[in-house]
Amino acid sequence: MKKLIALAVTLFAAAMLFAADEFTVKSVKGKVTFEAEPGLMKEVKAGQKLSLSTVINTAVNSTLVVTGEDGKEVTIKAMKKGTVESLAASRGPAGKGISKGTVAKDSTAAARSSEKGTATASSRASNAAADYDWEQ
C-alpha cells in the first residue's frame, strides 16, 4: 500500500513538471489587457508570453486565444477577469448549449391544467381582497 501511494505521488510530481508554466498568445480580438504591475493594466499582443499567475481582463466583444506549451489551444471569451490558469481551466463543457430558436419543454402545462392558478398580480390582489372585510 505504501509503495502504491509513493508511486502515485511520484507520478503526480512528474506530471506537474511537464505541465504548462506559461501560455503564448495566439490571437487577440477586441480589448484584452493584462496586469503588468499591481494596478497597471497593459494591452495584450499576439506572440506575448503569459505566466499562469498573470491577471487578464477581456472587455465586451473580445476574445483571447492562447496556446499552452503542450500545444493545447484555449479560447477565453468576453467579459472575463482572472488569472490565465483559472480562466484556462474554467472553459466549461464543449456542448452546444441553447440554440436560438429552440423551444424549451413546457413543464407548467400539466400543472396549469390540473390546478387553478392565479396568473397576474391584479388577480392575486382580487383574490386576497375577497378574503378580508375592508372597512372604509
C-alpha positions as CSV (number, residue, x, y, z in Angstrom):
1,M,0.0,0.0,0.0
2,K,2.8,2.4,0.9
3,K,4.5,1.6,-2.5
4,L,1.3,2.4,-4.3
5,I,0.9,5.8,-2.5
6,A,4.6,6.6,-3.2
7,L,4.2,5.7,-6.9
8,A,1.1,7.9,-7.1
9,V,2.9,10.9,-5.5
10,T,5.9,10.4,-7.8
11,L,3.6,10.3,-10.9
12,F,1.8,13.4,-9.8
13,A,5.1,15.3,-9.2
14,A,6.3,14.2,-12.7
15,A,3.1,15.4,-14.3
16,M,3.4,18.7,-12.6
17,L,6.9,19.1,-14.0
18,F,5.6,18.8,-17.6
19,A,2.5,21.0,-17.1
20,A,2.4,24.3,-18.9
21,D,4.1,27.0,-17.0
22,E,3.1,29.7,-19.5
23,F,0.9,30.4,-22.4
24,T,1.7,32.1,-25.7
25,V,-0.9,34.5,-27.1
26,K,-2.0,33.2,-30.5
27,S,-4.6,35.9,-31.3
28,V,-6.4,38.9,-29.7
29,K,-9.7,40.3,-30.8
30,G,-11.0,43.5,-29.1
31,K,-9.6,44.9,-25.9
32,V,-7.7,42.5,-23.8
33,T,-5.4,43.7,-21.0
34,F,-3.1,42.1,-18.5
35,E,-1.8,43.4,-15.2
36,A,1.8,44.3,-15.7
37,E,2.3,45.7,-12.2
38,P,-0.2,46.0,-9.4
39,G,-2.9,48.4,-10.6
40,L,-1.3,48.9,-14.1
41,M,-3.1,47.2,-17.0
42,K,-1.5,47.0,-20.4
43,E,-2.7,45.7,-23.8
44,V,-2.1,42.0,-24.7
45,K,-0.4,41.5,-28.0
46,A,-0.1,38.4,-30.2
47,G,3.0,36.4,-29.6
48,Q,3.3,37.6,-26.0
49,K,4.0,35.0,-23.3
50,L,1.8,35.0,-20.2
51,S,2.6,33.1,-17.0
52,L,-0.1,31.2,-15.2
53,S,-0.4,33.8,-12.5
54,T,-0.9,36.8,-14.9
55,V,-4.2,38.5,-14.4
56,I,-6.0,39.2,-17.6
57,N,-9.2,41.1,-18.4
58,T,-11.3,40.7,-21.6
59,A,-13.7,43.5,-22.5
60,V,-17.0,43.4,-24.3
61,N,-16.9,41.6,-27.7
62,S,-13.3,40.5,-27.0
63,T,-11.6,37.1,-27.2
64,L,-8.2,35.8,-26.4
65,V,-6.7,32.7,-27.9
66,V,-3.7,31.3,-26.0
67,T,-1.6,28.1,-26.6
68,G,0.0,26.1,-23.8
69,E,3.5,24.6,-24.0
70,D,1.7,21.3,-24.8
71,G,0.2,22.8,-27.9
72,K,-3.3,22.9,-26.5
73,E,-5.3,25.9,-27.6
74,V,-7.6,27.7,-25.2
75,T,-10.1,30.5,-26.0
76,I,-11.0,33.0,-23.3
77,K,-14.3,34.7,-24.1
78,A,-15.5,38.3,-23.4
79,M,-16.1,39.8,-20.0
80,K,-13.8,37.6,-18.1
81,K,-11.2,38.6,-15.5
82,G,-8.8,36.3,-13.6
83,T,-5.5,34.6,-13.8
84,V,-4.6,32.8,-17.0
85,E,-4.5,29.5,-15.1
86,S,-8.1,29.9,-13.7
87,L,-9.6,31.1,-16.9
88,A,-8.0,28.4,-19.0
89,A,-9.2,25.7,-16.5
90,S,-12.8,27.0,-16.5
91,R,-13.5,26.7,-20.1
92,G,-16.8,24.9,-19.4
93,P,-18.3,22.0,-21.3
94,A,-17.8,21.7,-25.0
95,G,-21.6,21.2,-25.6
96,K,-23.6,23.4,-27.9
97,G,-25.8,25.0,-25.2
98,I,-29.1,26.5,-26.1
99,S,-29.6,27.4,-29.7
100,K,-31.5,30.4,-30.8
101,G,-35.0,29.5,-31.9
102,T,-35.3,26.3,-29.8
103,V,-38.3,25.9,-27.6
104,A,-38.0,24.7,-24.0
105,K,-40.2,21.9,-22.8
106,D,-43.3,23.4,-21.2
107,S,-43.3,21.8,-17.7
108,T,-46.0,24.1,-16.4
109,A,-48.7,22.9,-18.9
110,A,-49.6,19.9,-16.8
111,A,-49.6,22.0,-13.7
112,R,-51.9,24.6,-15.2
113,S,-54.4,22.0,-16.4
114,S,-54.7,20.2,-13.1
115,E,-55.0,23.1,-10.6
116,K,-56.5,26.6,-10.6
117,G,-53.7,29.1,-10.6
118,T,-53.5,32.9,-10.4
119,A,-51.7,34.4,-13.4
120,T,-51.3,38.1,-12.6
121,A,-50.7,40.4,-9.7
122,S,-54.0,42.1,-10.1
123,S,-55.9,38.8,-10.0
124,R,-53.9,37.8,-6.9
125,A,-54.9,41.1,-5.3
126,S,-58.5,40.5,-6.1
127,N,-58.4,37.1,-4.5
128,A,-56.7,38.5,-1.4
129,A,-59.3,41.3,-1.2
130,A,-62.1,38.7,-1.2
131,D,-60.5,37.1,1.9
132,Y,-60.8,40.2,4.1
133,D,-63.6,42.5,5.1
134,W,-62.5,46.0,4.3
135,E,-63.9,49.0,6.2
136,Q,-63.9,52.3,4.6
